């Protein structure tokens, strides 16, 4: 748990970096926000699309080799971006290389670890690992924004590349494959319970697509996929990408905008961990209804928050921050309930692909609407409205309470 927490923290800091770089790149090279948003949207899309293949690769090659390859690619790609001078270079490096690598060190890694190492308390464990994304924002964003403001964007990428490189030896030395490798049982598994069966190695591409073919025939998959599409569109796709730039439209500095995001990260650290605890005890559908509904109302409130002197943005930061990625633990719970312990990480990987396609849609769409309309108000309202639709949609997931296994041969 500790090692994977640091891996996810470094990846989260890397994913948050383009939002800090947007204004400096716009100033130095004259790139428009829609151009920069294109690279970010490709990053977000590949981050999600890599998930199911990463989960399948972890089954075929092992968690440690897969994560090591991703971290090495991440460190190299971010370091190379210090030399970019053209928009296509940002698209190639930050869009393709970094997007694919962070897709491995992401939610599918969390789901794989939780399902292997926990029989009980899975929701709480998933909440803690998911909260590492919030901690990544908390640790990196204000510092990176201050560094960018005083020294430019290039020192920012060196710091982020170094953070990814530092995590490499932790994974190499301290990350075991399964509890049995250390003569342990998963948390909550008693000696009387039969040991889990390790699935036979399979071609990761065939496994990922085979699982998708089976899961996509069920209505629950598409309900989960749509709800997570909205989740991505309303979090790291829109707010995570554009909030700092949005704050600058209202006369705030980059550091102030990054500090607001970091404050939201603090609240999400508690909110997502609490969400994991709640998902072990309460109906996951009902939890998701409240999470999406409150997030939608928070976003609809956001344009008005800038006009309220003291309570405006702090109130938004509290409610939106508590709900930032609180949707993850109950979504993993529903995926595991419906598709089984072994297949759930790969199915969830495809659901995360929907999350990141939504994020890419919002990152690009938000930038285009800002460039054409001169403000983010319409984009914010659209994002909030989608959350309210998702709040009603999630109530129909797994209503029969069935459980099915998904096996790809």
C-alpha positions, -999 to +999 in steps of 0.1 A: +000+000+000+028+024+009+049+018-022+019+021-045+007+052-027+040+069-036+038+057-072+003+071-076+014+103-059+042+109-084+019+101-113-007+125-100+018+153-097+029+146-133-007+147-145-013+180-127+017+197-142+003+208-176-023+230-158+007+249-143+025+251-176-005+264-196+000+302-190+038+302-192+037+283-226+010+306-238+032+336-229+065+323-242+055+306-274+022+323-282+004+290-282-034+293-277-052+275-249-070+254-273-036+242-288-023+234-253-056+218-244-052+194-274-020+180-259-037+177-225-068+160-240-046+134-258-027+128-225-060+123-206-074+100-233-044+078-234-041+078-196-075+060-197-071+039-227-038+024-213-056+012-182-071-021-193-040-031-212-019-022-181-041-044-159-038-072-183+000-067-185+002-069-147-015-103-149+008-115-177+042-099-168+037-089-131+030-057-113+066-047-107+080-050-142+050-032-157+052-003-132+090+000-136+086+003-174+059+030-170+079+051-144+111+050-166+090+062-196+074+088-175+107+102-162+123+102-197+093+118-214+089+146-189+127+153-190+127+155-228+098+180-227+123+206-214+136+209-250+103+214-268+097+245-288+068+235-311+032+224-304+036+190-320+064+182-296+041+189-266+015+167-282+040+139-288+057+140-254+030+152-229+001+138-250+014+104-261+044+094-240+033+108-206-003+100-212+004+063-218+029+060-189+006+076-163-022+052-175-002+024-160+004+041-126-033+049-122-066+036-109-062+002-125-030-003-105-049+005-073-077-019-082-052-047-090-034-042-056-066-040-036-081-071-051-049-091-046-041-080-011-075-074+005-105-097+011-121-073+036-117-035+038-113-032+000-133+000-001-112+017+025-080+005+009-092+018-025-101+051-009-066+055+006-049+047-027-072+069-047-066+098-023-030+097-033-041+117-064-053+144-041-020+143-021-001+146-054-019+179-060-013+190-025+024+183-026+032+195-061+009+222-074+016+252-052+054+245-053+053+240-091+032+271-097+056+292-076+086+277-094+070+284-128+061+320-118+097+328-107+119+307-129+098+296-159+083+263-169+115+243-177+126+239-140+091+225-134+096+196-157+130+188-142+114+185-107+086+163-120+109+140-139+131+137-108+101+128-087+092+099-111+129+087-111+130+087-073+101+063-070+118+037-094+141+021-067+112+019-042+093-002-067+123-023-077+132-031-041+100-031-021+070-041-042+061-078-040+038-094-065+013-112-043+008-119-006+018-156-011+053-144-022+058-132+014+040-162+029+010-140+038-027-141+032-048-112+019-061-090+046-093-105+061-087-140+047-086-167+073-066-199+073-098-219+067-105-201+034-091-218+003-062-199-013-069-178-043-061-193-077-034-174-096-047-171-132-026-186-160-006-161-180-024-149-211-017-125-239-024-091-224-039-076-255-061-106-261-071-106-224-080-069-224-101-071-256-117-104-246-128-090-213-142-059-230-161-081-255-178-100-226-184-071-203-197-048-230-227-071-236-241-061-202-260-029-194-242-024-162-209-019-180-223+010-201-239+026-171-206+025-153-188+037-184-211+067-189-210+077-152-172+076-152-171+095-185-190+123-166-167+119-136-136+125-158-152+154-177-161+172-144-128+166-125-093+163-140-106+171-175-122+204-168-114+216-133-080+200-131-070+214-165-087+248-166-092+261-130-058+279-127-064+296-161-100+303-151-087+320-119-064+342-140-095+355-159-107+369-125-074+385-117-059+358-095-023+346-099-011+312-109+000+305-073-034+315-060-052+292-085-028+263-077-033+269-040-071+266-045-066+233-063-043+221-035-069+230-009-094+209-028-068+182-027-067+184+011-104+179+014-104+151-012-078+133+008-104+130+036-134+127+013-121+099-008-108+079+022-142+084+039-159+073+007-139+041+007-150+034+043-186+041+034-185+019+004-177-011+026-209-004+046-235+013+024-252+009-010-227+020-036-254+032-060-268+056-034-234+069-025-227+076-062-261+094-065-251+118-038-215+123-050-225+132-086-255+153-075-234+174-050-206+178-076-230+190-102-245+216-078-210+227-068-200+233-105-232+252-112-223+274-082-186+280-093-191+310-117-209+328-090-183+320-064-158+344-079-182+373-072-185+365-035-157+381-015-149+357+013-171+326+013-173+321-025-143+301-035-136+285-001-171+271+000-166+257-035-132+242-025-148+224+005-178+208-012-161+201-045-129+190-029-146+164-006-162+150-038-133+153-062-127+115-068-149+101-041-167+082-069-138+058-073-143+034-043-180+027-049-174+023-086-147-003-080-171-020-055-198-022-081-174-035-108-161-062-084-196-072-074-208-076-110-177-089-127-157-108-101-125-103-082-100-114-110-118-097-139-128-065-121-094-047-125-095-052-163-132-042-166-125-012-143-096-004-167-121+000-195-144+020-173-114+043-165-109+046-203-144+061-203-134+084-174-104+097-194-123+101-227-146+123-207-116+142-193-102+146-228-136+158-241-138+184-213-101+195-215-104+202-252-140+215-251-133+238-222-104+253-240-123+258-272-153+274-255-130+297-236-112+307-268-145+314-287-166+329-259-140+346-238-151+329-205-155+295-189-191+300-177-209+279-203-184+251-201-188+251-163-226+249-165-224+220-191-201+201-167-225+206-138-255+195-158-238+163-169-231+154-132-268+158-124-277+134-153-251+109-140-266+111-105-298+097-119-281+071-141-261+054-114-292+044-095-299+017-122-265+000-119-267-037-107-302-033-094-307-071-095-277-076-072-262-102-094-226-113-097-210-127-128-175-137-138-159-124-169-132-146-184-114-140-216-097-170-231 
